[in-house]
Amino acid sequence: MLTCITVMAFSVSVSATTKGTQKTFATPEDAVKGLVDALKADNTKELLAIFGQDLNR
């Protein structure tokens, strides 16, 4: 499960740099922490910042 989240978070980080509209993270670990924190808090605004408009797909 952690591997899946890490890959997803890394993908978000890479995708963010190509689209320029999503939140970026300094490290993959920071991305995982940001994602997990947003999911635990059910923070839709933060998830939208992380995933960008792709969140609504």
C-alpha distance matrix in Angstrom:
0.0 3.8 5.4 5.1 6.3 8.6 10.0 10.6 12.2 14.2 15.3 16.5 18.4 20.0 20.9 22.4 24.7 25.9 26.6 27.7 27.0 23.5 22.5 21.9 20.3 21.8 18.7 15.1 14.4 16.7 15.1 11.7 13.9 16.0 13.5 11.9 15.6 16.8 14.4 15.3 18.9 18.9 20.7 21.6 23.8 21.2 18.8 21.9 22.6 19.2 19.1 22.9 24.6 21.8 20.2 23.0 22.6
3.8 0.0 3.8 5.4 5.1 6.0 8.5 9.7 10.3 12.0 14.0 15.1 16.2 18.1 19.5 20.7 22.7 24.4 25.3 26.0 25.5 21.9 20.5 19.4 17.4 18.5 15.3 11.9 10.7 13.4 12.3 8.8 11.0 13.6 11.7 10.3 13.9 15.6 13.9 14.8 18.2 18.7 20.0 21.2 23.0 20.0 18.0 21.1 21.3 17.8 18.3 22.1 24.3 21.9 20.4 23.6 23.5
5.4 3.8 0.0 3.8 5.5 5.0 6.1 8.5 9.8 10.4 12.1 14.1 15.1 16.3 17.9 19.6 21.3 22.7 24.0 25.1 25.0 21.7 20.6 19.2 17.4 18.3 14.9 11.2 11.2 14.2 12.7 10.0 13.0 15.3 13.4 12.9 16.5 17.8 16.4 17.8 21.1 21.3 22.2 22.9 24.5 21.4 19.2 21.9 21.9 18.2 18.3 22.0 24.2 21.5 20.6 23.8 23.3
5.1 5.4 3.8 0.0 3.8 5.4 5.2 6.1 8.5 9.9 10.5 12.3 14.2 15.3 16.2 18.1 20.3 21.2 22.1 23.5 23.1 19.8 19.3 18.4 17.3 19.0 16.0 12.2 12.7 14.9 12.6 10.1 13.3 14.8 12.1 12.1 15.9 16.4 14.6 16.6 19.7 19.3 20.3 20.5 22.3 19.7 16.9 19.5 20.0 16.3 15.8 19.5 21.3 18.3 17.4 20.5 19.7
6.3 5.1 5.5 3.8 0.0 3.8 5.5 5.0 5.9 8.4 9.7 10.4 12.1 14.1 14.9 16.1 18.5 20.0 20.6 21.4 20.8 17.3 16.3 15.6 14.4 16.3 13.6 10.0 10.0 11.7 9.3 6.5 9.7 11.0 8.4 8.5 12.2 12.8 11.4 13.5 16.4 16.2 17.0 17.5 19.1 16.2 13.8 16.6 16.9 13.3 13.4 17.1 19.3 16.8 15.5 18.9 18.8
8.6 6.0 5.0 5.4 3.8 0.0 3.8 5.4 5.1 6.0 8.4 9.7 10.4 12.2 13.9 15.1 16.8 18.6 19.8 20.5 20.4 17.0 15.7 14.2 12.5 13.7 10.6 6.8 7.4 9.8 7.9 5.8 9.4 11.1 9.6 10.2 13.5 14.5 14.0 15.9 18.6 18.9 19.1 19.6 20.6 17.4 15.4 18.0 17.5 13.7 14.3 17.9 20.5 18.2 17.5 21.0 20.9
10.0 8.5 6.1 5.2 5.5 3.8 0.0 3.8 5.5 5.1 6.1 8.6 9.8 10.4 11.9 14.0 15.6 16.7 18.1 19.4 19.6 16.5 16.0 14.6 13.6 15.0 12.2 8.5 10.4 12.5 9.9 8.9 12.6 13.6 11.6 13.0 16.3 16.6 16.0 18.4 20.9 20.6 20.7 20.6 21.6 18.6 16.2 18.1 17.9 14.1 13.7 17.2 19.4 16.7 16.6 20.0 19.3
10.6 9.7 8.5 6.1 5.0 5.4 3.8 0.0 3.8 5.4 5.0 6.2 8.7 9.9 10.2 12.0 14.5 15.4 16.0 17.4 17.0 13.9 13.8 13.1 12.9 15.1 13.0 9.5 11.3 12.4 9.1 8.3 11.9 11.9 9.3 11.2 14.5 14.0 13.3 16.2 18.4 17.6 17.6 17.1 18.2 15.5 12.8 14.6 14.8 11.0 10.3 13.8 15.9 13.2 12.9 16.3 15.8
12.2 10.3 9.8 8.5 5.9 5.1 5.5 3.8 0.0 3.8 5.3 5.0 6.2 8.7 9.7 10.4 12.7 14.5 15.2 15.7 15.4 12.0 11.0 9.9 9.2 11.6 9.7 6.5 8.3 8.8 5.3 5.4 8.9 8.7 7.0 9.5 12.2 12.1 12.3 15.1 16.9 16.7 16.1 16.1 16.5 13.4 11.4 13.4 12.7 8.9 9.4 12.9 15.7 13.8 13.3 17.0 17.3
14.2 12.0 10.4 9.9 8.4 6.0 5.1 5.4 3.8 0.0 3.8 5.3 5.0 6.2 8.4 9.7 11.0 12.7 14.3 15.0 15.7 12.6 11.8 9.8 9.0 10.5 8.4 5.4 8.6 9.6 6.8 7.9 11.4 11.5 10.5 13.0 15.5 15.6 16.1 18.7 20.5 20.4 19.5 19.4 19.4 16.3 14.5 16.0 14.8 11.1 11.4 14.5 17.3 15.3 15.7 19.3 19.2
15.3 14.0 12.1 10.5 9.7 8.4 6.1 5.0 5.3 3.8 0.0 3.8 5.4 5.1 5.9 8.3 10.0 10.7 12.0 13.6 14.1 11.5 11.9 10.6 11.2 13.2 11.7 9.1 12.2 12.8 9.5 10.6 14.1 13.4 11.8 14.7 17.3 16.5 16.7 19.9 21.4 20.6 19.8 18.9 19.0 16.4 14.1 14.9 14.2 10.7 9.8 12.6 14.9 12.5 13.5 16.9 16.3
16.5 15.1 14.1 12.3 10.4 9.7 8.6 6.2 5.0 5.3 3.8 0.0 3.8 5.5 5.0 5.9 8.7 9.9 10.3 11.2 11.1 8.1 8.4 7.9 9.1 12.1 11.4 9.4 12.1 11.5 7.9 9.7 12.6 11.0 9.6 13.0 15.0 13.8 14.5 17.8 18.9 18.0 16.6 15.6 15.5 12.9 10.8 11.3 10.4 7.0 6.4 9.2 12.0 10.3 10.9 14.5 14.6
18.4 16.2 15.1 14.2 12.1 10.4 9.8 8.7 6.2 5.0 5.4 3.8 0.0 3.8 5.5 5.1 6.6 9.0 10.2 10.3 11.0 8.2 7.5 5.4 6.3 8.7 8.5 7.4 10.6 9.8 7.0 9.8 12.3 11.0 10.8 14.2 15.8 15.1 16.5 19.4 20.3 20.0 18.3 17.7 16.9 14.0 12.8 13.3 11.4 8.3 9.0 11.1 14.4 13.3 14.1 17.7 18.1
20.0 18.1 16.3 15.3 14.1 12.2 10.4 9.9 8.7 6.2 5.1 5.5 3.8 0.0 3.8 5.4 5.4 6.7 9.0 10.0 11.7 9.9 10.3 8.2 9.4 11.0 10.7 9.7 13.3 13.1 10.5 13.0 15.9 14.8 14.3 17.6 19.4 18.6 19.7 22.8 23.8 23.3 21.6 20.6 19.9 17.3 15.7 15.7 14.1 11.2 11.0 12.6 15.3 13.9 15.6 18.9 18.6
20.9 19.5 17.9 16.2 14.9 13.9 11.9 10.2 9.7 8.4 5.9 5.0 5.5 3.8 0.0 3.8 5.4 5.2 6.2 8.2 9.3 7.9 9.6 8.9 11.2 13.6 13.7 12.5 15.8 15.2 12.1 14.4 17.2 15.4 14.4 17.9 19.7 18.1 19.1 22.5 23.2 22.1 20.4 18.8 18.1 16.1 14.2 13.5 12.3 9.9 8.6 9.6 11.9 10.5 12.7 15.7 15.3
22.4 20.7 19.6 18.1 16.1 15.1 14.0 12.0 10.4 9.7 8.3 5.9 5.1 5.4 3.8 0.0 3.8 5.4 5.3 5.4 6.4 4.7 6.2 5.9 9.1 11.8 12.8 12.5 15.4 13.9 11.1 14.1 16.2 13.8 13.6 17.3 18.3 16.7 18.4 21.7 21.8 21.0 18.7 17.3 15.9 13.8 12.7 11.7 9.7 8.0 7.8 8.1 11.1 10.9 12.6 15.7 16.1
24.7 22.7 21.3 20.3 18.5 16.8 15.6 14.5 12.7 11.0 10.0 8.7 6.6 5.4 5.4 3.8 0.0 3.8 5.7 5.3 8.1 7.7 8.6 7.0 9.8 11.4 12.8 13.2 16.4 15.1 13.0 16.2 18.3 16.3 16.6 20.2 21.1 19.9 21.8 24.9 25.0 24.5 22.1 20.8 19.1 17.0 16.3 15.3 12.9 11.4 11.6 11.6 14.3 14.2 16.3 19.2 19.5
25.9 24.4 22.7 21.2 20.0 18.6 16.7 15.4 14.5 12.7 10.7 9.9 9.0 6.7 5.2 5.4 3.8 0.0 3.8 5.8 8.6 9.2 11.3 10.5 13.3 15.1 16.1 15.9 19.4 18.4 15.8 18.8 21.1 19.1 18.8 22.5 23.7 22.1 23.6 26.9 27.2 26.1 23.9 22.1 20.7 19.0 17.8 16.3 14.6 13.3 12.3 11.9 13.7 13.4 16.2 18.6 18.3
26.6 25.3 24.0 22.1 20.6 19.8 18.1 16.0 15.2 14.3 12.0 10.3 10.2 9.0 6.2 5.3 5.7 3.8 0.0 3.8 5.5 7.1 10.1 10.6 14.1 16.5 17.9 17.6 20.7 19.2 16.4 19.3 21.3 18.8 18.3 22.0 22.9 20.8 22.4 25.8 25.7 24.3 21.9 19.7 18.1 17.0 15.9 13.7 12.3 11.8 10.5 9.0 10.5 10.9 13.7 15.8 15.8
27.7 26.0 25.1 23.5 21.4 20.5 19.4 17.4 15.7 15.0 13.6 11.2 10.3 10.0 8.2 5.4 5.3 5.8 3.8 0.0 3.8 5.8 8.1 8.8 12.4 14.7 16.8 17.2 20.0 18.0 15.7 19.0 20.5 17.7 17.9 21.7 22.0 20.1 22.2 25.4 24.8 23.9 21.0 19.2 17.0 15.8 15.5 13.4 11.1 11.1 11.1 9.3 11.5 12.8 15.0 17.2 18.0
27.0 25.5 25.0 23.1 20.8 20.4 19.6 17.0 15.4 15.7 14.1 11.1 11.0 11.7 9.3 6.4 8.1 8.6 5.5 3.8 0.0 3.8 6.9 9.1 12.9 15.9 17.8 17.9 20.3 17.9 15.4 18.4 19.5 16.3 16.3 20.1 20.1 17.7 19.8 23.0 22.2 20.9 18.0 15.9 13.6 12.9 12.6 10.0 8.0 9.0 8.8 6.2 8.4 10.4 12.1 14.2 15.5
23.5 21.9 21.7 19.8 17.3 17.0 16.5 13.9 12.0 12.6 11.5 8.1 8.2 9.9 7.9 4.7 7.7 9.2 7.1 5.8 3.8 0.0 3.8 6.4 9.9 13.3 14.9 14.7 16.8 14.4 11.7 14.6 15.8 12.7 12.6 16.3 16.6 14.3 16.4 19.6 19.0 18.0 15.3 13.6 11.7 10.1 9.7 7.9 5.5 5.4 5.9 4.9 8.4 9.6 10.5 13.3 14.8
22.5 20.5 20.6 19.3 16.3 15.7 16.0 13.8 11.0 11.8 11.9 8.4 7.5 10.3 9.6 6.2 8.6 11.3 10.1 8.1 6.9 3.8 0.0 3.8 6.9 10.3 12.2 12.5 14.1 11.3 9.2 12.4 13.0 9.9 10.7 14.3 14.1 12.5 15.1 17.9 17.3 17.1 14.2 13.5 11.3 8.8 9.3 8.8 5.4 4.8 7.5 7.7 11.4 12.4 12.5 15.6 17.5
21.9 19.4 19.2 18.4 15.6 14.2 14.6 13.1 9.9 9.8 10.6 7.9 5.4 8.2 8.9 5.9 7.0 10.5 10.6 8.8 9.1 6.4 3.8 0.0 3.8 6.9 8.9 9.7 11.8 9.3 7.6 11.4 12.3 10.0 11.3 14.8 15.0 14.2 16.7 19.3 19.2 19.4 16.9 16.6 14.7 11.8 12.1 12.2 9.0 7.3 9.8 10.7 14.4 14.8 15.2 18.6 19.9
20.3 17.4 17.4 17.3 14.4 12.5 13.6 12.9 9.2 9.0 11.2 9.1 6.3 9.4 11.2 9.1 9.8 13.3 14.1 12.4 12.9 9.9 6.9 3.8 0.0 3.8 5.5 7.0 8.5 5.9 5.4 9.2 9.8 8.5 10.5 13.4 13.6 13.8 16.3 18.4 18.7 19.5 17.3 17.8 16.3 12.9 13.3 14.4 11.4 9.2 12.0 13.8 17.5 17.5 17.4 21.0 22.3
21.8 18.5 18.3 19.0 16.3 13.7 15.0 15.1 11.6 10.5 13.2 12.1 8.7 11.0 13.6 11.8 11.4 15.1 16.5 14.7 15.9 13.3 10.3 6.9 3.8 0.0 3.8 7.1 8.4 6.5 7.7 11.0 11.4 11.0 13.4 15.8 16.0 16.9 19.3 21.0 21.5 22.7 20.6 21.4 19.9 16.4 17.0 18.2 15.1 13.0 15.7 17.4 21.1 21.0 21.1 24.7 25.9
18.7 15.3 14.9 16.0 13.6 10.6 12.2 13.0 9.7 8.4 11.7 11.4 8.5 10.7 13.7 12.8 12.8 16.1 17.9 16.8 17.8 14.9 12.2 8.9 5.5 3.8 0.0 3.8 5.3 5.2 6.4 8.8 10.0 10.7 12.5 14.4 15.4 16.7 18.5 20.0 21.2 22.5 21.0 21.9 21.0 17.3 17.3 19.0 16.5 13.7 16.0 18.4 22.0 21.2 21.1 24.9 25.7
15.1 11.9 11.2 12.2 10.0 6.8 8.5 9.5 6.5 5.4 9.1 9.4 7.4 9.7 12.5 12.5 13.2 15.9 17.6 17.2 17.9 14.7 12.5 9.7 7.0 7.1 3.8 0.0 3.8 5.4 4.9 6.3 8.6 9.8 10.5 12.2 14.1 15.3 16.4 18.2 19.9 20.8 19.8 20.6 20.3 16.7 15.9 17.9 16.0 12.7 14.4 17.3 20.7 19.4 19.1 22.9 23.4
14.4 10.7 11.2 12.7 10.0 7.4 10.4 11.3 8.3 8.6 12.2 12.1 10.6 13.3 15.8 15.4 16.4 19.4 20.7 20.0 20.3 16.8 14.1 11.8 8.5 8.4 5.3 3.8 0.0 3.8 5.3 5.1 6.2 8.6 9.9 10.5 12.1 14.2 15.3 16.3 18.2 19.7 19.0 20.4 20.4 16.6 16.2 18.8 17.0 13.9 16.1 19.2 22.6 21.4 20.6 24.3 25.2
16.7 13.4 14.2 14.9 11.7 9.8 12.5 12.4 8.8 9.6 12.8 11.5 9.8 13.1 15.2 13.9 15.1 18.4 19.2 18.0 17.9 14.4 11.3 9.3 5.9 6.5 5.2 5.4 3.8 0.0 3.8 5.5 5.1 6.0 8.5 9.9 10.4 12.1 14.1 15.2 16.3 17.9 16.6 18.1 17.5 13.7 14.1 16.5 14.2 11.6 14.5 17.2 20.7 20.2 19.2 22.9 24.2
15.1 12.3 12.7 12.6 9.3 7.9 9.9 9.1 5.3 6.8 9.5 7.9 7.0 10.5 12.1 11.1 13.0 15.8 16.4 15.7 15.4 11.7 9.2 7.6 5.4 7.7 6.4 4.9 5.3 3.8 0.0 3.8 5.4 5.1 6.1 8.5 9.8 10.6 12.2 14.2 15.4 16.2 14.9 15.8 15.5 11.8 11.3 13.6 11.7 8.6 11.0 13.9 17.4 16.5 15.7 19.4 20.5
11.7 8.8 10.0 10.1 6.5 5.8 8.9 8.3 5.4 7.9 10.6 9.7 9.8 13.0 14.4 14.1 16.2 18.8 19.3 19.0 18.4 14.6 12.4 11.4 9.2 11.0 8.8 6.3 5.1 5.5 3.8 0.0 3.8 5.4 5.1 6.0 8.4 9.8 10.5 12.0 14.1 15.0 14.7 15.9 16.5 12.9 11.9 14.9 13.9 10.6 12.5 15.9 19.0 17.6 16.2 19.9 20.9
13.9 11.0 13.0 13.3 9.7 9.4 12.6 11.9 8.9 11.4 14.1 12.6 12.3 15.9 17.2 16.2 18.3 21.1 21.3 20.5 19.5 15.8 13.0 12.3 9.8 11.4 10.0 8.6 6.2 5.1 5.4 3.8 0.0 3.8 5.5 5.2 5.9 8.5 9.8 10.4 12.0 13.9 13.4 15.4 15.7 12.1 12.1 15.3 14.1 11.5 14.2 17.2 20.4 19.6 17.8 21.3 22.8
16.0 13.6 15.3 14.8 11.0 11.1 13.6 11.9 8.7 11.5 13.4 11.0 11.0 14.8 15.4 13.8 16.3 19.1 18.8 17.7 16.3 12.7 9.9 10.0 8.5 11.0 10.7 9.8 8.6 6.0 5.1 5.4 3.8 0.0 3.8 5.6 5.2 6.1 8.6 10.0 10.6 12.0 10.6 12.3 12.2 8.4 8.9 11.9 10.4 8.2 11.3 14.0 17.2 16.9 15.1 18.5 20.4
13.5 11.7 13.4 12.1 8.4 9.6 11.6 9.3 7.0 10.5 11.8 9.6 10.8 14.3 14.4 13.6 16.6 18.8 18.3 17.9 16.3 12.6 10.7 11.3 10.5 13.4 12.5 10.5 9.9 8.5 6.1 5.1 5.5 3.8 0.0 3.8 5.5 5.2 6.1 8.6 10.0 10.3 9.7 10.8 11.7 8.3 7.1 10.5 10.2 7.4 9.4 12.7 15.5 14.6 12.4 15.9 17.5
11.9 10.3 12.9 12.1 8.5 10.2 13.0 11.2 9.5 13.0 14.7 13.0 14.2 17.6 17.9 17.3 20.2 22.5 22.0 21.7 20.1 16.3 14.3 14.8 13.4 15.8 14.4 12.2 10.5 9.9 8.5 6.0 5.2 5.6 3.8 0.0 3.8 5.4 5.1 6.0 8.5 9.6 10.2 12.2 13.7 10.6 9.8 13.5 13.5 11.1 12.9 16.2 18.7 17.7 15.1 18.3 19.8
15.6 13.9 16.5 15.9 12.2 13.5 16.3 14.5 12.2 15.5 17.3 15.0 15.8 19.4 19.7 18.3 21.1 23.7 22.9 22.0 20.1 16.6 14.1 15.0 13.6 16.0 15.4 14.1 12.1 10.4 9.8 8.4 5.9 5.2 5.5 3.8 0.0 3.8 5.5 5.2 6.1 8.4 8.3 11.2 12.1 9.1 9.6 13.2 12.9 11.4 14.0 16.6 19.3 19.0 16.2 19.1 21.3
16.8 15.6 17.8 16.4 12.8 14.5 16.6 14.0 12.1 15.6 16.5 13.8 15.1 18.6 18.1 16.7 19.9 22.1 20.8 20.1 17.7 14.3 12.5 14.2 13.8 16.9 16.7 15.3 14.2 12.1 10.6 9.8 8.5 6.1 5.2 5.4 3.8 0.0 3.8 5.5 5.2 5.9 5.0 7.4 8.6 5.9 6.1 9.7 10.0 9.1 11.3 13.6 15.9 15.9 12.9 15.6 18.1
14.4 13.9 16.4 14.6 11.4 14.0 16.0 13.3 12.3 16.1 16.7 14.5 16.5 19.7 19.1 18.4 21.8 23.6 22.4 22.2 19.8 16.4 15.1 16.7 16.3 19.3 18.5 16.4 15.3 14.1 12.2 10.5 9.8 8.6 6.1 5.1 5.5 3.8 0.0 3.8 5.4 4.9 6.4 8.2 10.7 8.9 7.5 11.2 12.5 11.1 12.2 14.9 16.7 15.9 12.6 15.1 17.1
15.3 14.8 17.8 16.6 13.5 15.9 18.4 16.2 15.1 18.7 19.9 17.8 19.4 22.8 22.5 21.7 24.9 26.9 25.8 25.4 23.0 19.6 17.9 19.3 18.4 21.0 20.0 18.2 16.3 15.2 14.2 12.0 10.4 10.0 8.6 6.0 5.2 5.5 3.8 0.0 3.8 5.5 7.8 10.6 12.9 11.2 10.8 14.5 15.4 14.3 15.8 18.5 20.3 19.7 16.3 18.6 20.8
18.9 18.2 21.1 19.7 16.4 18.6 20.9 18.4 16.9 20.5 21.4 18.9 20.3 23.8 23.2 21.8 25.0 27.2 25.7 24.8 22.2 19.0 17.3 19.2 18.7 21.5 21.2 19.9 18.2 16.3 15.4 14.1 12.0 10.6 10.0 8.5 6.1 5.2 5.4 3.8 0.0 3.8 5.2 8.7 10.6 9.5 10.1 13.3 14.2 14.0 15.8 17.8 19.6 19.7 16.2 18.2 20.9
18.9 18.7 21.3 19.3 16.2 18.9 20.6 17.6 16.7 20.4 20.6 18.0 20.0 23.3 22.1 21.0 24.5 26.1 24.3 23.9 20.9 18.0 17.1 19.4 19.5 22.7 22.5 20.8 19.7 17.9 16.2 15.0 13.9 12.0 10.3 9.6 8.4 5.9 4.9 5.5 3.8 0.0 3.8 6.0 9.0 8.8 8.5 11.3 13.2 13.1 14.1 15.9 17.1 17.1 13.4 14.9 17.6
20.7 20.0 22.2 20.3 17.0 19.1 20.7 17.6 16.1 19.5 19.8 16.6 18.3 21.6 20.4 18.7 22.1 23.9 21.9 21.0 18.0 15.3 14.2 16.9 17.3 20.6 21.0 19.8 19.0 16.6 14.9 14.7 13.4 10.6 9.7 10.2 8.3 5.0 6.4 7.8 5.2 3.8 0.0 3.8 5.5 5.5 6.3 8.7 10.0 10.8 12.3 13.5 15.0 15.7 12.3 14.0 17.2
21.6 21.2 22.9 20.5 17.5 19.6 20.6 17.1 16.1 19.4 18.9 15.6 17.7 20.6 18.8 17.3 20.8 22.1 19.7 19.2 15.9 13.6 13.5 16.6 17.8 21.4 21.9 20.6 20.4 18.1 15.8 15.9 15.4 12.3 10.8 12.2 11.2 7.4 8.2 10.6 8.7 6.0 3.8 0.0 3.8 5.5 5.0 6.0 8.5 9.7 10.2 10.9 11.7 12.6 9.2 10.5 13.8
23.8 23.0 24.5 22.3 19.1 20.6 21.6 18.2 16.5 19.4 19.0 15.5 16.9 19.9 18.1 15.9 19.1 20.7 18.1 17.0 13.6 11.7 11.3 14.7 16.3 19.9 21.0 20.3 20.4 17.5 15.5 16.5 15.7 12.2 11.7 13.7 12.1 8.6 10.7 12.9 10.6 9.0 5.5 3.8 0.0 3.8 5.5 5.1 6.2 8.7 10.0 9.7 11.1 12.9 10.3 11.7 15.2
21.2 20.0 21.4 19.7 16.2 17.4 18.6 15.5 13.4 16.3 16.4 12.9 14.0 17.3 16.1 13.8 17.0 19.0 17.0 15.8 12.9 10.1 8.8 11.8 12.9 16.4 17.3 16.7 16.6 13.7 11.8 12.9 12.1 8.4 8.3 10.6 9.1 5.9 8.9 11.2 9.5 8.8 5.5 5.5 3.8 0.0 3.8 5.3 4.9 6.2 8.6 9.4 11.9 13.1 10.6 13.1 16.1
18.8 18.0 19.2 16.9 13.8 15.4 16.2 12.8 11.4 14.5 14.1 10.8 12.8 15.7 14.2 12.7 16.3 17.8 15.9 15.5 12.6 9.7 9.3 12.1 13.3 17.0 17.3 15.9 16.2 14.1 11.3 11.9 12.1 8.9 7.1 9.8 9.6 6.1 7.5 10.8 10.1 8.5 6.3 5.0 5.5 3.8 0.0 3.8 5.4 5.0 6.0 7.7 9.8 10.1 7.3 10.2 12.8
21.9 21.1 21.9 19.5 16.6 18.0 18.1 14.6 13.4 16.0 14.9 11.3 13.3 15.7 13.5 11.7 15.3 16.3 13.7 13.4 10.0 7.9 8.8 12.2 14.4 18.2 19.0 17.9 18.8 16.5 13.6 14.9 15.3 11.9 10.5 13.5 13.2 9.7 11.2 14.5 13.3 11.3 8.7 6.0 5.1 5.3 3.8 0.0 3.8 5.4 5.2 4.9 6.6 8.1 6.0 8.3 11.3
22.6 21.3 21.9 20.0 16.9 17.5 17.9 14.8 12.7 14.8 14.2 10.4 11.4 14.1 12.3 9.7 12.9 14.6 12.3 11.1 8.0 5.5 5.4 9.0 11.4 15.1 16.5 16.0 17.0 14.2 11.7 13.9 14.1 10.4 10.2 13.5 12.9 10.0 12.5 15.4 14.2 13.2 10.0 8.5 6.2 4.9 5.4 3.8 0.0 3.8 5.8 5.3 8.4 10.1 9.0 11.7 14.3
19.2 17.8 18.2 16.3 13.3 13.7 14.1 11.0 8.9 11.1 10.7 7.0 8.3 11.2 9.9 8.0 11.4 13.3 11.8 11.1 9.0 5.4 4.8 7.3 9.2 13.0 13.7 12.7 13.9 11.6 8.6 10.6 11.5 8.2 7.4 11.1 11.4 9.1 11.1 14.3 14.0 13.1 10.8 9.7 8.7 6.2 5.0 5.4 3.8 0.0 3.8 5.8 9.3 9.5 8.5 12.0 13.9
19.1 18.3 18.3 15.8 13.4 14.3 13.7 10.3 9.4 11.4 9.8 6.4 9.0 11.0 8.6 7.8 11.6 12.3 10.5 11.1 8.8 5.9 7.5 9.8 12.0 15.7 16.0 14.4 16.1 14.5 11.0 12.5 14.2 11.3 9.4 12.9 14.0 11.3 12.2 15.8 15.8 14.1 12.3 10.2 10.0 8.6 6.0 5.2 5.8 3.8 0.0 3.8 6.5 5.9 5.4 9.0 10.4
22.9 22.1 22.0 19.5 17.1 17.9 17.2 13.8 12.9 14.5 12.6 9.2 11.1 12.6 9.6 8.1 11.6 11.9 9.0 9.3 6.2 4.9 7.7 10.7 13.8 17.4 18.4 17.3 19.2 17.2 13.9 15.9 17.2 14.0 12.7 16.2 16.6 13.6 14.9 18.5 17.8 15.9 13.5 10.9 9.7 9.4 7.7 4.9 5.3 5.8 3.8 0.0 3.8 5.4 6.0 8.4 10.2
24.6 24.3 24.2 21.3 19.3 20.5 19.4 15.9 15.7 17.3 14.9 12.0 14.4 15.3 11.9 11.1 14.3 13.7 10.5 11.5 8.4 8.4 11.4 14.4 17.5 21.1 22.0 20.7 22.6 20.7 17.4 19.0 20.4 17.2 15.5 18.7 19.3 15.9 16.7 20.3 19.6 17.1 15.0 11.7 11.1 11.9 9.8 6.6 8.4 9.3 6.5 3.8 0.0 3.8 5.2 5.9 7.6
21.8 21.9 21.5 18.3 16.8 18.2 16.7 13.2 13.8 15.3 12.5 10.3 13.3 13.9 10.5 10.9 14.2 13.4 10.9 12.8 10.4 9.6 12.4 14.8 17.5 21.0 21.2 19.4 21.4 20.2 16.5 17.6 19.6 16.9 14.6 17.7 19.0 15.9 15.9 19.7 19.7 17.1 15.7 12.6 12.9 13.1 10.1 8.1 10.1 9.5 5.9 5.4 3.8 0.0 3.8 5.4 5.4
20.2 20.4 20.6 17.4 15.5 17.5 16.6 12.9 13.3 15.7 13.5 10.9 14.1 15.6 12.7 12.6 16.3 16.2 13.7 15.0 12.1 10.5 12.5 15.2 17.4 21.1 21.1 19.1 20.6 19.2 15.7 16.2 17.8 15.1 12.4 15.1 16.2 12.9 12.6 16.3 16.2 13.4 12.3 9.2 10.3 10.6 7.3 6.0 9.0 8.5 5.4 6.0 5.2 3.8 0.0 3.8 5.6
23.0 23.6 23.8 20.5 18.9 21.0 20.0 16.3 17.0 19.3 16.9 14.5 17.7 18.9 15.7 15.7 19.2 18.6 15.8 17.2 14.2 13.3 15.6 18.6 21.0 24.7 24.9 22.9 24.3 22.9 19.4 19.9 21.3 18.5 15.9 18.3 19.1 15.6 15.1 18.6 18.2 14.9 14.0 10.5 11.7 13.1 10.2 8.3 11.7 12.0 9.0 8.4 5.9 5.4 3.8 0.0 3.8
22.6 23.5 23.3 19.7 18.8 20.9 19.3 15.8 17.3 19.2 16.3 14.6 18.1 18.6 15.3 16.1 19.5 18.3 15.8 18.0 15.5 14.8 17.5 19.9 22.3 25.9 25.7 23.4 25.2 24.2 20.5 20.9 22.8 20.4 17.5 19.8 21.3 18.1 17.1 20.8 20.9 17.6 17.2 13.8 15.2 16.1 12.8 11.3 14.3 13.9 10.4 10.2 7.6 5.4 5.6 3.8 0.0
